[in-house]
Amino acid sequence: MLASQLRRRYVGSILLTLVVLMMPVSVAYAPEAGEKRAEKFVELAERAGEKVGNFIDIIYANETAIDTITHEGLIDELEGNKTLYEEWGLGNLTEARDALEAGDYAGAITNATEALTIFRNVFKALNSILEEAGVARGQLIDAQGLIEAMKRALERIERLREIAPPEVLAILEAAEEYLDVTTAIAWLREGRVNETAWNMTQGNRLISLAHSLLKGKAAELKDKRLEGYLKLIENLYDRLERLAEKAGATDLLERLTGEAKPLVEGARDAYTAGEYATAIAKLVEARNILSEIERDLLEFRRAG
């Protein structure tokens, strides 16, 4: 079934999404009653979130763009908007989905509206950052950028796979089919950029779904399994700290203690308190940061 889907052309709704992102939420929607209205709000928030998420992925996949943004002193602003998107935008979207499933339609609309507002603001901020840095959007959406964004998505899948129950693993496997880098390279050589972008969007959609389900089922995971993953992350942190100290990588040490350590310790505290969803969310974020530090540390040691 997925094989036939992979051949479908990317028709997307970029213009519609941009309109939704740019217009005030109060203007974008007409009053409707009940479940259908809530479903529309959540669906629009999901589509907007996907577009902004892909935009962020493509920006970070373009090293030239990141170097330019850093040189212009805008990297902290970029990071701040990325955090706003991930923690508050996606967080509200997850709560909107949960409320919809629970039949709390007012709650679903409220959270979806908040998510849309955040996505709209982040989208506008990203464009402002690119404009101020002198980076044209057309420079970002290129063949190499799409491939790098796919690879980053595959890395997220691998990190989620470590703690995913069977039903979530099936979703991650489906996402991997869309994120087939070999197929993407072949398509891009044929000039099929839109189809490749469509597959990346579908893969990210499934990753988002898996992450949402994983957070929802966190309380059902056995303590032993979560404890094992927590120890794995703690051991990884300790190992990287030792290596960074030995290599004299001061900047990476500061990032370890300033960014990763609070997340790891927060995950341990949440686990002890029985707040498993919070523990898993912090562990996934900590693992993302530790993976980046591990990569940067390897490059630092090679350069030395």
C-alpha positions as CSV (number, residue, x, y, z in Angstrom):
1,M,0.0,0.0,0.0
2,L,2.8,2.4,0.9
3,A,4.6,1.6,-2.3
4,S,1.7,3.1,-4.3
5,Q,1.5,6.1,-2.0
6,L,5.2,6.7,-2.5
7,R,4.5,7.3,-6.2
8,R,1.8,9.9,-5.7
9,R,2.7,13.4,-6.8
10,Y,3.1,16.0,-4.1
11,V,0.3,18.5,-4.5
12,G,0.4,20.0,-1.0
13,S,-1.4,23.0,0.2
14,I,1.5,25.5,0.8
15,L,-0.5,28.6,-0.2
16,L,-3.5,27.5,2.0
17,T,-1.2,26.8,4.9
18,L,0.6,30.2,4.5
19,V,-2.8,31.9,4.5
20,V,-3.9,30.1,7.6
21,L,-0.5,30.9,9.3
22,M,-0.7,34.6,8.5
23,M,-4.3,35.5,9.2
24,P,-5.7,36.1,12.7
25,V,-7.2,32.9,14.2
26,S,-10.4,34.7,14.9
27,V,-10.8,35.5,11.2
28,A,-9.7,32.1,9.9
29,Y,-12.6,30.1,11.2
30,A,-16.4,30.5,11.1
31,P,-18.5,29.2,14.1
32,E,-19.5,25.6,13.8
33,A,-20.8,23.3,16.5
34,G,-19.4,20.2,18.1
35,E,-17.1,17.5,16.9
36,K,-16.7,18.6,13.3
37,R,-15.5,22.1,14.3
38,A,-13.0,20.6,16.8
39,E,-11.7,18.2,14.1
40,K,-11.2,21.1,11.7
41,F,-9.2,23.1,14.2
42,V,-7.0,20.1,15.1
43,E,-6.5,19.2,11.4
44,L,-5.5,22.8,10.5
45,A,-3.1,22.9,13.5
46,E,-1.6,19.6,12.4
47,R,-1.0,20.8,8.8
48,A,0.4,24.1,10.0
49,G,2.7,22.4,12.5
50,E,4.0,20.0,9.8
51,K,4.8,22.9,7.5
52,V,6.6,24.9,10.1
53,G,8.5,21.8,11.3
54,N,9.6,21.0,7.8
55,F,10.7,24.6,7.4
56,I,12.8,24.4,10.6
57,D,14.3,21.0,9.5
58,I,15.4,22.5,6.1
59,I,16.9,25.6,7.7
60,Y,19.0,23.4,10.1
61,A,19.9,21.1,7.3
62,N,21.6,23.9,5.3
63,E,25.0,24.5,6.9
64,T,25.6,27.7,4.9
65,A,22.3,29.2,6.1
66,I,23.2,28.3,9.8
67,D,26.7,29.8,9.4
68,T,25.2,33.0,8.0
69,I,22.5,33.2,10.7
70,T,25.2,32.6,13.4
71,H,27.5,35.3,11.8
72,E,24.7,37.8,11.9
73,G,24.1,37.1,15.6
74,L,20.6,35.6,15.1
75,I,21.3,32.0,16.1
76,D,19.9,32.4,19.6
77,E,16.7,33.9,18.2
78,L,16.5,30.9,15.8
79,E,17.0,28.4,18.6
80,G,14.4,30.2,20.7
81,N,11.8,29.9,18.0
82,K,12.7,26.3,17.5
83,T,12.1,25.7,21.2
84,L,8.8,27.6,21.1
85,Y,7.7,25.4,18.2
86,E,8.7,22.1,19.9
87,E,7.7,22.7,23.5
88,W,4.7,25.0,23.2
89,G,3.4,24.6,19.7
90,L,3.6,20.8,19.5
91,G,2.7,20.5,23.2
92,N,-0.6,22.4,22.6
93,L,-1.2,20.3,19.5
94,T,-0.8,17.1,21.5
95,E,-3.2,18.3,24.1
96,A,-5.7,19.3,21.4
97,R,-5.5,15.7,20.0
98,D,-6.0,14.2,23.4
99,A,-8.9,16.5,24.1
100,L,-10.5,15.6,20.8
101,E,-10.2,11.9,21.5
102,A,-11.7,12.4,25.0
103,G,-14.7,14.2,23.5
104,D,-13.6,17.5,25.1
105,Y,-14.3,19.6,21.9
106,A,-14.0,23.0,23.6
107,G,-10.6,21.9,25.0
108,A,-9.5,20.6,21.6
109,I,-10.4,24.0,19.9
110,T,-8.7,26.0,22.7
111,N,-5.5,24.1,22.4
112,A,-5.5,23.8,18.6
113,T,-6.1,27.6,18.5
114,E,-3.1,28.2,20.8
115,A,-1.0,25.8,18.7
116,L,-1.9,27.7,15.5
117,T,-1.1,31.0,17.1
118,I,2.4,29.7,18.1
119,F,3.0,28.2,14.7
120,R,2.0,31.4,13.0
121,N,4.3,33.5,15.1
122,V,7.2,31.1,14.7
123,F,6.7,31.0,10.9
124,K,6.7,34.8,10.8
125,A,9.8,35.0,13.1
126,L,11.7,32.4,10.9
127,N,11.1,34.5,7.8
128,S,12.2,37.6,9.6
129,I,15.4,35.9,10.7
130,L,16.1,34.7,7.2
131,E,15.4,38.1,5.8
132,E,17.6,39.9,8.3
133,A,20.4,37.4,7.7
134,G,20.1,37.8,4.0
135,V,19.2,34.2,3.4
136,A,16.7,33.7,0.6
137,R,14.1,31.0,1.2
138,G,14.8,29.7,-2.3
139,Q,18.3,28.8,-1.2
140,L,17.0,26.5,1.5
141,I,14.7,24.2,-0.4
142,D,17.3,22.3,-2.5
143,A,18.1,18.7,-3.1
144,Q,20.8,18.4,-0.5
145,G,18.6,20.1,2.1
146,L,15.8,17.6,1.5
147,I,18.2,14.7,1.9
148,E,19.7,16.1,5.1
149,A,16.2,16.8,6.5
150,M,15.3,13.1,5.8
151,K,18.4,11.9,7.6
152,R,17.6,14.0,10.6
153,A,14.1,12.6,10.6
154,L,15.5,9.0,10.5
155,E,17.7,9.9,13.4
156,R,14.6,10.9,15.4
157,I,13.0,7.6,14.5
158,E,16.0,5.7,15.9
159,R,15.8,7.6,19.2
160,L,12.1,7.0,19.5
161,R,12.5,3.3,18.6
162,E,14.5,2.7,21.8
163,I,11.4,3.2,24.0
164,A,8.5,2.5,21.7
165,P,6.0,-0.3,22.3
166,P,5.0,-2.6,19.4
167,E,2.1,-0.5,18.2
168,V,4.3,2.6,18.0
169,L,7.1,0.7,16.3
170,A,4.8,-0.1,13.5
171,I,4.1,3.6,12.9
172,L,7.9,4.3,12.9
173,E,8.5,1.6,10.4
174,A,5.9,3.1,8.1
175,A,7.6,6.5,8.5
176,E,10.9,4.9,7.5
177,E,9.3,3.8,4.2
178,Y,8.6,7.4,3.3
179,L,12.0,8.5,4.3
180,D,13.9,6.2,2.0
181,V,17.1,8.2,1.2
182,T,18.1,6.0,-1.7
183,T,14.7,6.5,-3.4
184,A,14.9,10.2,-2.6
185,I,18.3,10.6,-4.2
186,A,17.1,8.8,-7.4
187,W,14.0,11.0,-7.6
188,L,16.0,14.2,-7.1
189,R,18.3,13.2,-9.9
190,E,15.2,13.0,-12.1
191,G,14.1,16.5,-10.9
192,R,11.2,15.1,-8.8
193,V,11.7,17.6,-5.9
194,N,8.0,18.0,-5.1
195,E,7.4,14.2,-4.7
196,T,10.5,13.9,-2.5
197,A,9.2,16.8,-0.3
198,W,5.8,15.1,-0.1
199,N,7.4,11.9,1.2
200,M,9.3,13.8,3.8
201,T,6.1,15.5,5.0
202,Q,4.3,12.2,5.3
203,G,7.3,10.7,7.2
204,N,7.3,13.6,9.6
205,R,3.5,13.3,10.0
206,L,3.9,9.7,11.2
207,I,6.8,10.6,13.5
208,S,4.6,13.2,15.1
209,L,1.8,10.7,15.5
210,A,4.2,8.1,17.1
211,H,5.6,10.7,19.5
212,S,2.0,11.7,20.5
213,L,1.0,8.1,21.1
214,L,4.2,7.4,23.0
215,K,3.5,10.3,25.4
216,G,-0.1,9.1,25.8
217,K,1.0,5.6,26.6
218,A,3.9,6.6,28.8
219,A,2.1,5.7,32.0
220,E,1.5,2.2,30.7
221,L,5.2,1.5,30.2
222,K,6.8,-0.8,32.8
223,D,9.0,0.9,35.4
224,K,11.9,-1.5,34.5
225,R,11.8,-0.5,30.9
226,L,11.8,3.2,31.6
227,E,14.4,2.8,34.3
228,G,16.7,1.1,31.8
229,Y,16.3,3.9,29.3
230,L,17.0,6.5,32.0
231,K,20.2,4.7,33.1
232,L,21.2,4.5,29.4
233,I,20.9,8.3,29.0
234,E,22.6,8.9,32.3
235,N,25.5,6.7,31.3
236,L,25.8,8.4,27.9
237,Y,25.9,11.8,29.7
238,D,28.7,10.6,32.1
239,R,30.7,9.2,29.2
240,L,30.5,12.4,27.1
241,E,31.4,14.5,30.1
242,R,34.5,12.5,30.7
243,L,35.5,12.6,27.0
244,A,34.8,16.4,26.8
245,E,36.9,17.1,29.9
246,K,39.8,14.9,28.5
247,A,39.7,16.7,25.2
248,G,39.4,20.1,26.7
249,A,36.2,20.9,24.8
250,T,35.1,23.7,27.0
251,D,32.1,24.8,24.9
252,L,30.7,21.3,24.7
253,L,31.2,20.9,28.5
254,E,29.2,24.0,29.0
255,R,26.4,22.7,26.7
256,L,26.4,19.4,28.6
257,T,26.0,21.0,32.0
258,G,23.8,23.8,30.8
259,E,21.4,22.0,28.5
260,A,21.6,18.2,28.8
261,K,22.2,17.9,32.6
262,P,19.0,19.7,33.7
263,L,17.0,17.5,31.3
264,V,18.6,14.2,32.6
265,E,18.1,15.2,36.2
266,G,14.6,16.4,35.5
267,A,13.8,13.1,33.9
268,R,15.1,11.2,37.0
269,D,12.9,13.4,39.3
270,A,9.9,13.0,37.1
271,Y,10.4,9.2,37.0
272,T,10.7,9.1,40.8
273,A,7.5,11.0,41.1
274,G,5.7,8.6,38.7
275,E,5.3,11.3,36.0
276,Y,6.3,9.0,33.2
277,A,5.1,11.1,30.3
278,T,7.2,14.0,31.5
279,A,10.2,11.7,32.1
280,I,10.0,10.3,28.6
281,A,9.6,13.8,27.0
282,K,12.7,15.0,28.9
283,L,14.7,11.9,28.0
284,V,13.9,12.2,24.3
285,E,15.0,15.8,24.3
286,A,18.1,15.0,26.3
287,R,19.0,12.2,23.9
288,N,18.7,14.6,20.9
289,I,21.1,17.1,22.6
290,L,23.5,14.4,23.6
291,S,23.6,13.0,20.1
292,E,24.5,16.4,18.7
293,I,27.2,16.9,21.4
294,E,28.6,13.4,20.6
295,R,28.8,14.3,16.9
296,D,30.5,17.7,17.7
297,L,32.9,16.1,20.1
298,L,34.0,13.6,17.5
299,E,34.7,16.4,15.1
300,F,36.5,18.3,17.8
301,R,38.8,15.4,18.6
302,R,39.5,14.8,14.9
303,A,40.4,18.4,14.4
304,G,42.7,18.3,17.4
